[in-house]
Amino acid sequence: MNTKVRVLYLEDDADLGEVTSEILGREGFLVKWVNNGEKGLESIKDQSFDIVIADIMMPKLDGYTFLKRIREQGNNIPVILLSARVLTEDVLKGFSIGADDYIRKPFSIDELIARMTRLLKNITVSAAPIKTIKIGDYEYNPYTLKLKYKEQSLSLSPKAGEILHRLATGENGILLRDKTLIDLWGDDNFFNGRSLDVFISKLRKLLSKDPRINILNIRAVGYRLIIVV
């Protein structure tokens, strides 16, 4: 992994935080480890990072609140949530407020690095002139992750932006479910499928100001972006 990848790591367990930071450092990541959400907010305000790894259960400010705060501020940095919680609703809550991935504790370092690598790889990067994509009355910039409607502009998370980009540029507006799950999550299991459903629901809401736009479920295939002319 490129040594320029800067990681903000939020974990209140001192032993886990120290070990994980040390191993990630040996793998070439530049890691800043803090032990609560308030310090995380201060760090992300003062420094630039490429990715955030945040435990959900932390003192002073939990991972959910930390994530919600930075998304409300328009920060679209990729975020991976960590938690020992196993209930599906806890996971879906994270995705609904802007998480890009979720890993259940205990986890292996190899799994964490694989998720980080996949997430960073799937962020659209291009040296070409910036071109926006027209989606009904909306305009989407895949390089800045900005979705614009008239004078309003919203920042999407990298994973939400990638899903919208695939919907808008796919042949006939079709997003293949299994391929998307493998590409973006690395596994097409039921749990990840539910996560994708949450992202689709969120995109439907974001695009709802133009009544001509709809994202349809296509049974056993995936989703289709429809724009009524």
Order of alpha helices (4+ residues) and beta strands (2+ residues): beta-alpha-beta-alpha-beta-alpha-beta-alpha-beta-alpha-beta-beta-beta-beta-alpha-beta-alpha-alpha-beta-beta
